[in-house]
Amino acid sequence: MLCNIATMKKLASILVGVLVIPLAACSGAAESSTVDVAIVDTGVKRDVEAFRSYDIKQRNADPSSGHGTMVLSVILGVNDESLTPVPSDRVSVHSFDTGPDPTAADLAQAINDAVDQDVDLISISMGVRRSSEALEMAVNNAIRKEIPIVAAAGNVRFLAADYPARYDDTISVSTVDDSGNFWEGAPRQNVDAATPGVNVPVLTEKGSKQRETGTSISTAVVTRDILEQLITGKIRKAIDYKPSAPTEDAGKL
């Protein structure tokens, strides 16, 4: 009889353990994951104080110019005290320095390198006026692997957007002011998004602040929006992001 009671207690203990495991799994929060974002630009100054807690992978120690540092400060939301920075444990930055005046071949190589690193999205705050087969193939390769490319349309006023932003499969970004009106230097035709990019505070290579305007900044704003939606679970994959198209009256000045 004593043996039977002991056996019953043992069985009960096992059953309770079996029940507790799935209940604990159901009650816990979903495991967080890191978003890998590629920045195709001029490289970044990694020792800027606001960047110190972030994982930034970059081949060269020093950037070829300060442009990439300014762009990344906007992407991470460390450029403005009114913003909540992207959590440093939720993003990994892959910086590809193409120089301040890249060719189509330079951009193509950087995109291919980013794809090889299996990043989640690619942000390009620069462009070229002429397409190339290599650049188009690199963009197609990224999209085929479900890696979206956010690209600046360029500060070209009424001209067609730069490449790679002009390709149909990229998310091309133009610039509006805080009132939603197109900035005078921004392209207005065939762009996928138009976001604030006028007099936006940015961080320089020395960690100081200055204000910048242009589609490079607006592109960083869109990239930050994608990061936030991924981190908060609003979208599962970066390729699921849907940009807000410019409104019909955005062209009023």
Disulfide bonds with the S-S distance in Angstrom:
none
